[in-house]
Structures are given as structure tokens and as C-alpha cells.
């Protein structure tokens, strides 16, 4: 008798699992996780463990508790071949979109297993904590891990996954894959840019550090990032990535016995006693202005000082605090008087943080805990800098040279969609969730800076964008792209200028004569002049 036909594994699985599949009362996602599919997809638990916690020896990742949007994207990328893995690619190709959505939702709902490893100690711990919380802006233009993966490493949305309680072997493998270019499915080349700046020891330290952090399930979203629209106009705005750019020789600084930009004291050298406590609080307020207990009452939007002054006010070329402190008191044409440093800080609350819409109804008083703490922090950052030097190299934002094409919001739309929307949202509302707070601030609308803030001017915004954005990418935009992106961002409504007289044209004539201000001059998407229908905070619009 001739032997019968050989039964392949997919067919065998369908024969064995078919009756169970049909009779199961569990969800589709749970069925896939525990039983696989009749089309030959193996059960997820075979590699990722019964609790979804992954397997350290084989670098199989934890998928329990991952954001469903992130899992859906990764499975879609495996299916499309934009992310390569010899095990996952055939599995994903055999899953339908419905099955991908179901299994992603199932694993998002699973509790995250407690870390099975102890956190690193000593110098390794210090290295990891510094990179996770602060990055290395001054040395390598390296943003903090927490900037994208959120404080605690729990991630947000489809592009910034949770890495807390992840297998250390998997984190290391992925960082090395980004570094070598064998993994390329991340947006804008952000992870490749970050990974190439990390040393082997730092990769080891970060992998061990995050593996030992307790994970938390995805928090309810306030705003989440969306991929840029794939239309022909956007496609023209090519994203440039590659090795870290060489910006040439650093202008000479003025710190005695040193060269380069002025350097603030190390974060490891905080002063002791009550003054040190004020400095520490000032740093915390600076980074989390809209949510910190001391300062949140004065903030009427979703902005923080650290959004526009990177590296907690330390980074040269990003309006560092150490250069501002030594330049005040000073006459300002904006206020038509000599302002103290505290008054300059109050102005930031009034305009950049829209204090009139805050719970307090205005900026903090000069002797408030908030103002004093910010002054203490700024003073400490400027320790050793020459008082009165208002030309200290690195001050403000490097001026952006005007181009022959000027600036155009319509061109800027394509640049924004290709290079900015990932972090700030296609609708400009930024990225935030209930646990992490605001990771990427709104750029227009009620949560943004108002029409009196310096950033509303196209030249100021363009200079900041050109030299500091996107985070962690050098020279990702040309001068022209920066001009156009700034014009597009500032062609949207935002909260009213606090100096509004009740008449749009009178206010524009008095305070917005600059050609770089679109207030009262250009029309928004609704056809109204900008400033005519300013964005209103939710609380105000409800009254």
C-alpha cells in the first residue's frame, strides 16, 4: 500500500486545533495567543511565554501590556517586510488585519509581569539614569530616553513603545540592530540616530536599567502621535538622516581657562541646604511647568519652559538660562522698559504659558515660590559666567539667514507632515497621556503659546526649529524647510495676545509690525484673519 500524502505543519495544526478553535468561547486575540490559527500561525505563548513576558535567553520580547497601536504597527511592518525577522515575518503574513488588531488588543490588556532582574548598581546605574532622564545634549545632541518613551519608560502610542520591564537581551538586540542598520522601520530615523551615538557599555547599562523598571499599562491617551499623511505633497519633503553632522569649530567661550561654550555646573554638584532645595525645585519646575504643584496654577496651556530651552535650560543655541541670567536687567523693546530677570520670567508665563487662562489668572508674583525657585536655578546654572555679558556665545537661538524664497505656509505643510507631525500630531495638539503628561507640546490651538509669545514670530520659531528639531537629528531640515515649517505652524490660531486692545488691527499695528508676525495679516484655514478667532481654553469657552 502506498503511503498517504505527507501532512505539513500548518495542515496538522489546523486538524488538531480546529475543533478547539471552533468551540472556544475566548476572544479572538486570546485564541491566537494561546492556540495560534488554523492557517498555521503558531501560538504566541510559544515564544513570548504564557504571561507575555518574553524569554531572556532567546531575546524574545515582552509583549504583555504593550500599547495595541504599537503592536499593530510592528505586526503590519513584519507582514509588509519593512521590519525583518525570520520567525515573525511568515507569522504576520498569515494574519488578517482583524486578527492583528485582536491579538494586539489582547496583549495590551494583559498585566505586565514584574521584572525578574535586579537593577544595576554603582557607575552602571548612574550612566543609565543620566541617559534615561537627561540624555547628553551638550556632548552628543543625544535626547533623553524619557523624552520619547515617557518618564518611567512606559511609552505612548504607535511609535514610542514601553521599554520598562522589557527583556534586557531584547532591548540590547534592538539597539544594536538600529545601530547596524538591520532594523530600519522607525520613523524619521530617530532610533538609528540615537543608537549610533551610544557606546557598547551604555547599551548594556540602559538595557539592564529598563529591564529592572516596573512596567505600567498604557495610560488613557489625551493626544497620541499619528503617522504623517502619505500624499504626493508630503513625499516631496524628503527626510534626511545619517551620521552625526560636523558643525565645525565651536565659537570660543568666556569661561576662564576653558574653551567652547560656557558650561554650567554638573547636575551632580547641586548645592546643599535650603538654596540647593530651591535650585532642585527650579529645575523640576522648568521641566514640568504645566504640571508641577508649585507652578501649574500659573500655566494656562500645555507648555513647559523646557520645551523651548532644551537640556533643562543648559543647551547652547537653545536660549540657555546661563546666558539669559547674566544679560539682565536690560531694556526690552517689547515692554518699553528695563526688565529684571524675574520680570522676564513672568513674561514667559504671560505669553509662552498663557497665564491669563490659568487657575491663578496671571503669572507668579516676584516673591512666589515658583519665581524664586526659577531664579535660583538660573543663577546656579550661570555660576562663573561674566555678569553683564549680553553677547555670550550660545545665547538665544542662532539667527536663521533669510532665503530668496522667503517663507510659505503652504510649502511648510509638507515639511510639517513629513518631519514634525510624528511628535506634535497632524493637528498640532502635541502628544500626551494621563500618566506621562505632555511629552511633545502643542504647536497651535488652545494648548499652545499665545499670540504675544516670541515663538509666534516666524523668524524666532524658524531659528529654533532649524537648530534643535527634530529631537536628536542633526541637519534634518534645510534653512528653507525651517522657515516654511515655522510659517505653517504660526499660520494657525492660538490664544489671544494678552495685549489685545479689543481691536484686531489696532493690536496688530501696535505690537505686530514685524514682517515675521502673521497676526492680523494672514488668513487661517477658516478664512479669518489670524487673531480674529483665537483659540480658547476649554474652561474659558465653557463660561
C-alpha positions as CSV (number, residue, x, y, z in Angstrom):
1,X,0.0,0.0,0.0
2,X,1.4,3.4,-0.9
3,X,1.9,5.8,1.9
4,X,-0.5,8.6,2.2
5,X,0.3,12.2,1.4
6,X,2.5,14.0,4.0
7,X,0.7,16.4,6.2
8,X,2.5,19.7,6.6
9,X,2.7,21.5,9.9
10,X,0.1,24.2,9.0
11,X,-2.4,21.5,8.0
12,X,-1.6,19.4,11.1
13,X,-2.2,22.4,13.3
14,X,-5.5,23.1,11.7
15,X,-6.6,19.5,12.1
16,X,-5.5,19.3,15.7
17,X,-6.6,22.8,16.8
18,X,-9.7,23.1,14.5
19,X,-12.3,21.6,16.9
20,X,-10.8,23.6,19.9
21,X,-10.9,26.8,17.8
22,X,-14.5,26.3,16.8
23,X,-15.7,25.5,20.3
24,X,-13.6,28.1,22.2
25,X,-15.5,30.9,24.0
26,X,-12.5,33.0,24.4
27,X,-11.8,36.2,22.4
28,X,-10.1,36.0,19.0
29,X,-7.0,37.6,20.4
30,X,-6.7,35.1,23.2
31,X,-7.3,32.2,20.8
32,X,-4.4,33.4,18.6
33,X,-2.2,33.9,21.7
34,X,-2.8,30.5,23.1
35,X,-3.7,28.3,20.1
36,X,-2.4,30.0,17.0
37,X,-4.6,30.0,13.9
38,X,-5.9,27.3,11.5
39,X,-3.7,28.9,8.9
40,X,-0.5,27.9,10.6
41,X,0.3,30.8,12.9
42,X,1.9,29.3,16.0
43,X,0.6,30.3,19.4
44,X,2.2,33.5,20.6
45,X,2.9,31.9,24.0
46,X,5.3,29.5,22.4
47,X,7.9,32.3,22.2
48,X,6.6,35.1,24.4
49,X,5.7,32.9,27.3
50,X,2.3,32.2,28.9
51,X,2.2,35.6,30.6
52,X,3.5,37.5,27.6
53,X,6.7,38.4,29.5
54,X,9.1,37.2,26.8
55,X,12.2,35.0,27.2
56,X,15.5,36.4,28.1
57,X,17.8,33.6,26.8
58,X,16.4,33.9,23.3
59,X,15.7,37.7,23.4
60,X,12.0,37.2,22.8
61,X,10.4,40.4,23.9
62,X,7.8,41.1,26.5
63,X,4.5,41.9,24.7
64,X,2.1,41.9,27.6
65,X,0.9,45.4,28.3
66,X,2.4,46.9,25.2
67,X,0.3,49.6,23.5
68,X,-2.0,47.9,21.0
69,X,-1.2,50.6,18.4
70,X,2.5,49.8,18.7
71,X,1.9,46.1,18.4
72,X,-0.4,46.6,15.4
73,X,2.2,48.6,13.6
74,X,5.0,46.1,14.3
75,X,2.9,43.2,13.0
76,X,2.0,45.2,10.0
77,X,5.6,46.0,9.3
78,X,6.6,42.3,9.7
79,X,3.9,41.5,7.2
80,X,5.0,44.2,4.8
81,X,8.7,43.3,5.1
82,X,9.7,46.7,6.4
83,X,10.8,45.1,9.6
84,X,12.7,41.8,9.2
85,X,12.6,38.7,11.4
86,X,12.7,35.1,10.1
87,X,10.2,34.0,12.7
88,X,7.8,36.9,12.8
89,X,7.5,37.7,9.1
90,X,5.8,34.5,8.0
91,X,3.5,34.6,11.1
92,X,2.4,38.1,10.4
93,X,1.8,37.4,6.7
94,X,-0.6,34.7,7.7
95,X,-2.6,37.0,10.0
96,X,-5.5,39.1,8.8
97,X,-5.9,42.7,9.8
98,X,-8.7,41.7,12.1
99,X,-6.5,39.1,13.7
100,X,-3.6,41.6,14.1
101,X,-6.0,44.1,15.8
102,X,-7.4,41.4,18.1
103,X,-4.2,39.9,19.3
104,X,-2.7,43.4,19.8
105,X,-5.7,44.4,21.9
106,X,-5.5,41.1,23.9
107,X,-1.8,41.6,24.9
108,X,-2.4,45.3,25.7
109,X,-4.9,44.2,28.3
110,X,-2.5,41.7,30.0
111,X,-0.8,42.8,33.2
112,X,2.9,43.4,32.8
113,X,5.0,40.8,34.7
114,X,7.1,42.1,37.5
115,X,10.8,42.5,36.5
116,X,12.8,39.3,37.1
117,X,16.1,41.0,37.3
118,X,17.8,43.4,39.8
119,X,18.6,46.9,38.7
120,X,22.2,47.7,38.0
121,X,24.3,49.5,40.7
122,X,27.1,51.9,41.0
123,X,28.6,53.5,37.9
124,X,26.4,51.4,35.6
125,X,23.2,52.7,37.3
126,X,24.5,56.3,37.2
127,X,25.2,56.0,33.5
128,X,21.8,54.6,32.7
129,X,19.8,57.0,34.9
130,X,21.6,60.0,33.4
131,X,20.9,58.9,29.8
132,X,17.3,57.9,30.6
133,X,16.4,61.1,32.3
134,X,18.7,63.7,30.7
135,X,20.5,62.2,27.6
136,X,23.6,64.0,26.6
137,X,22.6,67.1,24.7
138,X,25.7,69.1,25.2
139,X,28.1,66.3,24.3
140,X,26.3,64.5,21.6
141,X,23.0,66.1,20.9
142,X,21.5,63.0,22.5
143,X,18.0,63.3,23.8
144,X,16.8,61.5,27.0
145,X,15.1,58.2,26.6
146,X,12.3,59.6,28.7
147,X,11.7,62.3,26.1
148,X,10.0,59.8,23.7
149,X,9.4,56.7,25.9
150,X,8.0,58.8,28.7
151,X,9.1,59.0,32.3
152,X,9.3,55.5,33.7
153,X,9.8,54.1,30.2
154,X,6.1,53.2,29.7
155,X,5.8,54.6,26.2
156,X,2.9,56.2,24.3
157,X,1.2,55.4,21.1
158,X,2.2,53.5,18.0
159,X,5.8,54.9,17.6
160,X,7.1,55.2,21.2
161,X,6.8,51.8,22.9
162,X,7.0,50.9,26.6
163,X,10.5,49.6,27.4
164,X,10.2,49.3,31.2
165,X,10.2,45.6,32.3
166,X,11.3,44.6,28.8
167,X,13.8,41.8,28.4
168,X,17.3,43.3,28.6
169,X,18.5,40.9,25.9
170,X,15.8,42.2,23.6
171,X,16.5,45.9,24.3
172,X,20.2,45.3,23.6
173,X,19.5,43.4,20.4
174,X,17.2,46.1,19.1
175,X,19.7,48.9,19.9
176,X,22.4,47.0,18.1
177,X,20.0,46.4,15.2
178,X,19.2,50.1,14.9
179,X,22.9,50.9,15.2
180,X,23.9,48.5,12.5
181,X,21.0,49.3,10.2
182,X,19.5,45.9,10.3
183,X,16.3,47.4,11.8
184,X,15.0,50.4,9.9
185,X,11.3,50.6,10.5
186,X,11.3,53.5,12.9
187,X,10.0,57.0,11.9
188,X,12.4,59.7,10.7
189,X,15.4,57.5,11.5
190,X,15.2,58.7,15.2
191,X,16.3,55.4,16.8
192,X,19.2,54.9,14.4
193,X,20.4,58.4,15.2
194,X,20.1,57.7,18.9
195,X,21.7,54.2,18.8
196,X,24.7,55.3,16.7
197,X,25.6,57.8,19.5
198,X,25.6,55.1,22.2
199,X,28.6,53.2,23.3
200,X,28.5,49.4,23.9
201,X,28.8,50.0,27.6
202,X,25.9,52.5,27.5
203,X,23.7,50.0,25.6
204,X,24.4,47.4,28.2
205,X,23.6,49.8,31.0
206,X,20.4,51.0,29.5
207,X,19.2,47.5,28.7
208,X,19.8,46.4,32.3
209,X,18.3,49.5,33.7
210,X,15.0,49.4,31.8
211,X,14.6,45.6,32.3
212,X,14.5,46.2,36.0
213,X,11.9,49.0,35.9
214,X,8.4,48.2,36.8
215,X,6.1,48.5,33.8
216,X,2.7,50.1,33.7
217,X,-0.1,49.5,31.3
218,X,-0.8,52.2,28.6
219,X,-2.4,55.2,30.2
220,X,-5.5,56.8,28.7
221,X,-4.5,59.0,25.8
222,X,-5.0,62.7,25.7
223,X,-3.3,63.1,22.4
224,X,-1.3,60.4,20.6
225,X,1.1,60.7,17.7
226,X,-0.2,59.8,14.2
227,X,1.9,58.9,11.1
228,X,2.2,61.7,8.6
229,X,-0.3,61.5,5.7
230,X,1.2,59.7,2.7
231,X,0.3,62.1,-0.2
232,X,2.4,63.4,-3.0
233,X,3.0,66.8,-1.5
234,X,4.4,65.3,1.7
235,X,6.5,62.9,-0.3
236,X,8.4,65.9,-1.7
237,X,9.7,66.7,1.8
238,X,12.5,64.1,2.0
239,X,13.7,63.2,5.4
240,X,17.4,63.4,5.7
241,X,19.2,61.1,8.1
242,X,22.7,59.8,8.5
243,X,25.8,60.2,10.7
244,X,26.1,62.9,13.3
245,X,26.8,66.2,11.5
246,X,30.0,68.1,12.0
247,X,29.2,71.7,12.8
248,X,32.7,72.8,12.7
249,X,34.7,74.6,15.3
250,X,32.8,75.8,18.4
251,X,32.9,79.6,18.9
252,X,35.3,80.5,21.8
253,X,33.5,80.8,25.2
254,X,34.4,83.1,28.0
255,X,34.7,80.7,30.9
256,X,38.2,81.3,32.4
257,X,40.7,78.6,31.5
258,X,38.3,76.8,29.1
259,X,37.3,76.9,25.5
260,X,34.0,76.4,23.8
261,X,30.5,77.3,25.1
262,X,30.1,78.2,28.8
263,X,29.5,75.1,30.9
264,X,27.1,75.1,33.8
265,X,27.9,73.1,37.0
266,X,27.3,69.4,36.8
267,X,23.9,68.0,37.9
268,X,25.9,66.0,40.4
269,X,27.1,69.2,42.0
270,X,23.8,70.6,43.3
271,X,24.4,72.9,46.3
272,X,23.4,71.8,49.8
273,X,20.9,73.3,52.2
274,X,17.8,75.5,51.5
275,X,19.4,77.1,48.5
276,X,20.1,73.7,47.0
277,X,16.5,72.7,47.6
278,X,15.4,75.9,45.7
279,X,17.7,75.0,42.8
280,X,16.4,71.5,42.6
281,X,12.8,72.7,42.6
282,X,13.6,75.3,40.0
283,X,14.9,72.5,37.7
284,X,11.8,70.5,38.3
285,X,9.5,73.5,37.6
286,X,11.5,74.3,34.5
287,X,11.0,70.8,33.1
288,X,7.3,70.3,34.2
289,X,6.0,73.8,34.4
290,X,2.4,73.0,33.5
291,X,2.1,70.0,35.9
292,X,4.4,70.9,38.8
293,X,2.5,71.7,42.1
294,X,4.3,75.0,42.5
295,X,3.9,76.3,39.0
296,X,0.9,74.5,37.4
297,X,-1.5,77.1,38.8
298,X,0.1,79.8,36.6
299,X,0.1,77.9,33.3
300,X,-3.0,78.2,31.1
301,X,-1.9,75.8,28.4
302,X,0.2,72.6,27.9
303,X,3.6,74.2,27.8
304,X,6.8,73.9,29.9
305,X,9.9,76.1,30.0
306,X,12.0,73.0,28.9
307,X,10.1,72.8,25.6
308,X,11.9,75.8,24.1
309,X,15.1,75.7,26.3
310,X,16.5,72.2,25.8
311,X,18.6,70.2,28.2
312,X,16.7,71.9,31.1
313,X,18.0,75.3,30.1
314,X,21.6,74.3,29.6
315,X,22.0,73.8,25.8
316,X,23.9,76.4,23.8
317,X,21.9,77.7,20.9
318,X,18.6,76.8,22.6
319,X,18.2,80.0,24.6
320,X,20.1,78.7,27.7
321,X,19.4,80.1,31.1
322,X,23.0,80.8,31.9
323,X,23.3,83.3,29.0
324,X,20.0,85.0,29.9
325,X,20.8,85.4,33.6
326,X,23.9,87.4,33.1
327,X,22.2,89.7,30.5
328,X,19.6,91.2,32.9
329,X,18.5,93.8,33.9
330,X,18.0,95.0,30.4
331,X,15.8,97.4,28.4
332,X,13.3,95.4,26.2
333,X,11.5,97.0,23.3
334,X,8.6,94.6,23.9
335,X,7.9,96.1,27.3
336,X,9.3,99.5,26.6
337,X,11.2,99.5,30.0
338,X,14.1,97.9,31.8
339,X,13.1,94.4,32.9
340,X,14.7,92.4,35.7
341,X,15.3,88.7,35.2
342,X,12.3,87.9,37.3
343,X,10.1,90.2,35.1
344,X,11.5,88.3,32.1
345,X,10.4,85.0,33.7
346,X,7.0,86.5,34.4
347,X,6.7,87.5,30.7
348,X,7.3,83.9,29.7
349,X,4.4,82.8,31.9
350,X,2.2,85.6,30.5
351,X,2.9,84.8,26.8
352,X,4.5,81.4,26.3
353,X,2.4,79.7,29.0
354,X,-0.7,81.9,28.6
355,X,-1.0,82.6,32.3
356,X,-4.2,84.7,31.9
357,X,-6.1,81.4,31.2
358,X,-4.5,79.7,34.2
359,X,-6.1,78.9,37.6
360,X,-4.3,81.9,39.1
361,X,-5.3,84.2,36.2
362,X,-1.8,85.6,35.7
363,X,2.0,84.9,36.2
364,X,3.6,84.2,39.5
365,X,4.5,87.1,41.8
366,X,8.1,88.1,42.0
367,X,8.4,86.7,45.6
368,X,6.4,83.5,44.8
369,X,7.9,80.1,45.4
370,X,7.8,79.5,41.6
371,X,9.6,82.7,40.6
372,X,12.2,82.4,43.3
373,X,13.0,78.8,42.5
374,X,13.4,79.5,38.8
375,X,15.7,82.5,39.6
376,X,17.8,80.3,42.0
377,X,18.1,77.6,39.3
378,X,19.1,80.1,36.7
379,X,21.6,81.8,39.0
380,X,23.2,78.4,39.7
381,X,23.4,77.4,36.1
382,X,25.3,80.7,35.4
383,X,27.8,80.2,38.2
384,X,31.1,81.5,36.8
385,X,29.6,83.3,33.8
386,X,30.5,87.0,33.5
387,X,27.7,89.2,34.7
388,X,26.6,91.8,32.2
389,X,27.8,89.9,29.2
390,X,24.9,90.1,26.8
391,X,26.9,88.6,23.9
392,X,27.9,85.3,25.5
393,X,28.3,82.7,22.7
394,X,25.4,80.3,22.7
395,X,22.8,82.9,23.8
396,X,19.4,82.7,22.3
397,X,18.8,80.8,19.1
398,X,21.4,81.1,16.2
399,X,19.8,83.6,13.7
400,X,18.4,81.9,10.6
401,X,19.5,83.6,7.4
402,X,16.7,84.7,5.2
403,X,16.4,82.9,1.8
404,X,15.4,84.1,-1.6
405,X,12.2,82.2,-1.4
406,X,11.0,83.8,1.8
407,X,8.7,81.7,3.9
408,X,5.5,80.0,2.8
409,X,2.9,78.2,5.0
410,X,1.7,76.1,2.1
411,X,5.2,74.7,1.5
412,X,5.5,74.3,5.2
413,X,2.6,72.0,5.4
414,X,4.5,69.3,3.6
415,X,7.6,69.8,5.8
416,X,5.5,69.7,8.9
417,X,3.7,66.5,7.9
418,X,6.9,64.7,7.0
419,X,9.1,65.8,9.9
420,X,7.1,67.3,12.7
421,X,3.7,65.6,12.8
422,X,5.1,62.4,14.3
423,X,5.8,64.1,17.6
424,X,3.5,67.1,17.6
425,X,0.5,65.5,15.9
426,X,-1.0,66.2,12.5
427,X,-3.5,68.5,14.3
428,X,-0.7,70.3,16.2
429,X,-2.1,69.3,19.6
430,X,1.1,67.6,20.7
431,X,1.5,64.2,22.4
432,X,0.4,63.5,26.0
433,X,-1.3,61.0,28.2
434,X,-2.7,61.0,31.7
435,X,0.4,59.4,33.3
436,X,3.3,60.9,31.4
437,X,1.8,64.4,30.9
438,X,2.9,66.3,27.9
439,X,5.8,64.7,26.0
440,X,5.6,66.9,22.9
441,X,3.9,70.2,23.3
442,X,1.0,71.6,21.2
443,X,2.2,74.0,18.5
444,X,-1.2,75.7,17.9
445,X,-4.6,75.7,19.4
446,X,-5.7,76.3,23.0
447,X,-2.8,74.3,24.4
448,X,-0.1,76.3,22.6
449,X,1.8,79.6,23.3
450,X,-0.3,82.7,22.6
451,X,-0.1,85.5,20.0
452,X,2.3,87.5,22.2
453,X,4.9,84.8,22.7
454,X,8.2,85.3,20.9
455,X,7.8,81.9,19.3
456,X,4.8,83.1,17.3
457,X,7.2,85.1,15.1
458,X,8.3,83.1,12.1
459,X,12.0,84.0,12.4
460,X,12.2,83.0,16.1
461,X,10.4,79.7,15.5
462,X,12.4,79.0,12.4
463,X,15.7,79.5,14.2
464,X,14.7,77.2,17.0
465,X,13.4,74.6,14.6
466,X,16.4,74.7,12.3
467,X,19.0,74.2,15.1
468,X,17.0,72.0,17.5
469,X,14.4,69.9,15.7
470,X,13.5,67.1,15.2
471,X,14.9,66.0,18.6
472,X,18.2,64.0,18.2
473,X,18.5,64.6,14.5
474,X,21.2,66.9,13.1
475,X,20.6,68.9,10.0
476,X,17.4,67.1,9.3
477,X,15.9,70.3,7.9
478,X,17.4,72.8,5.5
479,X,17.1,76.6,6.2
480,X,14.3,76.8,3.7
481,X,12.4,73.9,5.3
482,X,12.8,75.5,8.8
483,X,11.4,78.8,7.5
484,X,8.4,77.1,5.8
485,X,7.7,74.8,8.8
486,X,7.7,77.8,11.1
487,X,5.4,79.7,8.8
488,X,2.9,76.8,8.6
489,X,2.9,76.3,12.4
490,X,2.3,80.0,13.0
491,X,-0.4,80.2,10.4
492,X,-2.8,78.5,12.9
493,X,-4.9,80.1,15.6
494,X,-3.7,80.2,19.1
495,X,-4.8,82.0,22.3
496,X,-5.2,85.8,22.1
497,X,-2.3,88.2,22.7
498,X,-2.7,89.5,26.3
499,X,-2.1,93.0,25.0
500,X,-5.2,92.8,22.8
501,X,-7.0,96.2,22.8
502,X,-10.3,94.9,21.6
503,X,-9.5,95.8,18.0
504,X,-7.5,93.4,15.9
505,X,-6.0,95.9,13.5
506,X,-5.1,98.3,16.3
507,X,-3.4,95.5,18.2
508,X,-1.6,94.3,15.1
509,X,-0.4,97.9,14.4
510,X,0.9,98.4,17.9
511,X,2.5,95.1,18.6
512,X,2.9,93.1,15.4
513,X,4.5,95.4,12.8
514,X,7.3,92.8,12.2
515,X,7.0,91.1,8.8
516,X,7.6,87.8,10.7
517,X,4.3,88.1,12.6
518,X,1.3,86.8,10.8
519,X,-1.1,88.2,13.4
520,X,-3.9,90.3,11.9
521,X,-2.3,89.9,8.4
522,X,-2.6,86.4,7.1
523,X,-5.7,84.3,6.9
524,X,-6.0,80.9,8.7
525,X,-7.6,77.8,7.3
526,X,-11.1,79.1,8.2
527,X,-10.6,82.2,6.0
528,X,-10.5,84.6,9.0
529,X,-7.5,86.8,9.8
530,X,-5.2,85.3,12.4
531,X,-6.1,86.7,15.8
532,X,-9.7,87.3,14.8
533,X,-10.9,84.0,16.2
534,X,-8.2,83.0,18.8
535,X,-8.2,79.5,20.3
536,X,-10.0,79.4,23.6
537,X,-9.1,77.2,26.6
538,X,-11.7,74.7,27.4
539,X,-12.5,76.4,30.7
540,X,-12.9,79.8,29.1
541,X,-15.1,78.5,26.2
542,X,-17.4,76.8,28.7
543,X,-18.1,80.1,30.5
